[in-house]
């Protein structure tokens, strides 16, 4: 049985029926707060038992990233899975990179906690070793998980809320076990936000080139390697112009690069064609390898789809790469991180937690000296992601092989039991460097002492947003921690969710969306063609639509259509809408036309600047309607065009009544609901921050009074014990002196008896003092609980009862005013048939 599962299954003695367990059960509602993650409870290393209270982590703190370090068996995986569970309950989506296979356990959540739910997933060998049948062992595991959840104030209802809050999916690049991932689109041009940033584009080019060459077995230096420079040049040339690439196109470009020179050297001098052919062969062998076909099919490497479903529901995507070779893992992780960077730069800024990027075992991907393809994008994410609400969480059991200088931007450290003194010293050095960079204080001795006393599931939380490090015991995970799933088990889980994969090959370009009120341009109907172009008055504007391709007959046949172009402004101050759209349409013209039917207008798919002023030769022309030869007709058509635009055109938008937010033009319902989730979370976080400022001093004062009152209880209790002992000794000595002494009872003996009686009275008074001190503690605890309940109620009221996924949306229509329609051109457009 895996060690981390053993540590999860071992209930601490202090948690069984003790005060900490009672506090956890009574506080089941306390940890169900907005914007906080329930990770465990405080733990006393001196007493070796949990303390009263809960360890609640502010979700907003994760925006400054986190690192989790701990050896095998420390409970690191259980803690990180609990962190992802809490984020999911809060509606925060996550991408979880899983090099070992442990994160697939997030799929194993059983709200009913029935033995038959556990049975398909238990280890048969574990049952055999215990002399149990699989059914008996499954029943034992179900009971264990039920008991463990109860000890931590959780139940099946909370598991159901987890399952309802997010969609869960396992993706398996290079394998069909889970949902496969296609890398064909991974060489697509990055978004404009990346292309417009020279530094970001250069980073994307270099890491992609390094990852690809590493996959074909070339350890390429970005400065010295001809292979790297050539591939990077090809990628840069394509992406700067927005041209997409796939492996097939890349192979062709390696043989025939789209650039005549590399630097100041001509192409043949820099890299002769014969040697380029050998490089193309190596990349082609990768493409032709039977095992690589699994990389070609499946869903695209799309971060937006990894984070949200088609309806906008948050998703936790587990990217399982345990089955890949080291080179394949590095290739895929580098591609994924670059895609995350591109997605991140397309988002608006926020101070709330928008999404999580988690990597379970960072060993080898973020080393202190080497610079693998995964490291540059990770460094960029650690520096910049906080501005976009993306929290990066990295975990490892090998703390020596980490770039702690790169981790200086990390605000939260979860430190578990470490393997060696060398590991501990390296972590302490790293934390000291982080504190120096951040300008904060660092108590090395106290952290050192705490790390030396950690046991299973006991961690030190070092948070730059907190007052001091905290030692805590991790809560019981809701997911069944059975260890890595097999390929067949992953397949069983994903078969019901796996949709039809896109066809292999480059993605088709999306069709242009016609403007409102116009239909897509249809092919011109067959008409009789005259030989000569009609002679028209100079007042009639004439345009020529450029042909898409050379005709088979050698000459262009033009037919007349009416062209209209305008700029339409949609403005609504109440909704905060101010949008301008360019409209260009073509209207068919028949030979008997008298008036133009603008309702039959079709999207031209071009702008006035795209039109030509002279026809392509040789050319022939179709007959022109009589009205189209009159200049006054175009004046009438211009007025009709403006009137039609004002009446027929409208901007249809979504509006969320609860927040008053309105969708952007062209924004889908899915994307609008995703934006709504972020807006509601930001509003909630702002409300929480205001309430902290409002009530922070009062809560801190009550907590300090409670601390002093608890100390007074201990002090009074100790004094009462001492007084009881002294009284007992005094009374005992008096009695013995009176009954066993050889002399008769004297005045001194009576005095000692009186003194003993006074001692008994003082003992009684001390007992009363203890009771009063306990009552003071209880009163302060109740005041603190009442105040916290008031704060939570105000937070809930401020956040409202909004559900961005389920709330109905209003459809609002914004029409342009007549003054908002500016006609740019109306004229005769000769269109190729």
C-alpha angles and dihedrals in degrees: 000000000000115000095233088055090052091052091050091050095051109094114206116239092237090058096060109091093322128127093269092055091047091050090050093051093046090047095053089116093043095069093047090087131139114263099003131107119219104220104158141288136290116276132204113221090190094054095032092225139097120266131223117277137042135275103234117180120205108239090213090064090065089070086079089056132242141235125205119198127182141128125251108292095024092109094250095138092047091051094049093046088051089051090053090046091054092048090050091051087054091052095251112145121221143195109212118193107206115193094166103038098242096115092065084079087080086079091060102084118138115187092186092048090213121164090236089059091057097040099082091052106043120105110258090205091056090054092048093050089054094047092245133129117243089252092052092046091049090052089050092051092048091052091046093052093045091051093045093051092048091052088058098045094257134121145170092283090063090050089052091052088053092053092046094048099060144016115243125206139165117219120195114192111203092018139074094214093098128011104318121230123217118218094192091098092044090090091052116125111275119245120281091258088065097039091053092054109073093197094049092046092049090050091049092049095048097047092046092050092047093048094049094047091047088055091057092047101261116132094205126191110214092224105035105029116093089201092056094045092049096048091044090050091051093049093046093049092050098042096046088062093042093250116153123226135197130182093270093053091043091056091052091047091052089056094042108020117203091232127075094207140033107209106321095328123092115245098254093051093048097043118000118223094245092058092043087055090057090052090048089052092054092052090044091052088056090052093046096047110114093229093054093065088082088065091058100059132060138049119340121260091260118156092198090058091046090055102039138026124234089271094049097257113150114256134201105212115196109202103200112200100160091113094057129093119248092259092048092049092052091047094051097041091050091050092047094048090051090051090050089052091051092048091047094053090053092059128090119249120266140166093214127087106267102169143343130236108197129182117189101202115022094176109133095009098078108028123169098237112017122071109218119178091262096058104067095054090044091053090049092049092050090051101041111018095084090068089061098043095253113140116204116206119188126186134185143157091212105071093168093068097060133106099235092180088061090048092058088102092060115107102186127054124185107195121191134173111314130213103232142008087251090059091050093048091050092051092048091050090050094049091048090053092048091051091049091050092048093045093239134129124262126196100205095178095055093046090047091052092047093050090051093058102046122125134182114320091002114122140174113231112208108184122173087209092057132076098240141349115284130209113215144167115236119242125244112277117240091214118080105252100210096144130249117350121233123242091256092050091052089048091051091053096046102039093086091048101041110106129195108295119231116261116268114263138061116324116259117248112253116251118252114260112235118229120262111281095023130094124217115277111270128203114275114259116248111271135172111268124222121208102231132053112247118251109237136184113270091241090071111088111224127196134181121217109222114243117245093221141000111277121246091235094056096242134081118241112207127197124191123254133164114249123205128182127179144155113235123197122204112196132172116161093192093056093037092240122149111156133154123202131188115224126195121173141168123216121203115240122206125200093253098044117139102166128024118243103216090184086072090058117134128205108264094206091216142072130240088260090060093060122096126230096214131040125252111256134266095036142152128203137220124232118285122225113245095242090054089065093059119088093210090060090066091053090055092044091051091056091045090049092054091046092049092050092052093048105034101036121081138160111231114202139169122242127194108214095203096058101018090231117151125207121248119250108277092013112137122228089250093054092043092053090049089053090047091056091055092046093051091048091050091050090050092049092050090051091049091050092051092049091049089056091045098048103020096096093047093049092047090049093050091047091052092048089048091051092051091046091052089050089050090053091054091045094048091044091053092048091048091052091050092048091049091052093048092047092048091050092047094048092045093051092048093050093047091048092051099047103029101033118106093223125076119258108287136194088259091056091051089049091054090049090052090050090050090051090052088050090054089051091051090048090054090049091051089052089053090050089054091051092049091049090051090049089052090052091049091049093050091046090053092047090050092047091049092049092048090049089051091050092050091048091052091047091051091047092049092048091045126205094289121153108189091191099050105026111109115248125222120228112225125190122209115194124193121247118236089251089054093064114086113184110212101180142356116179150124112295118196105210126196113241 
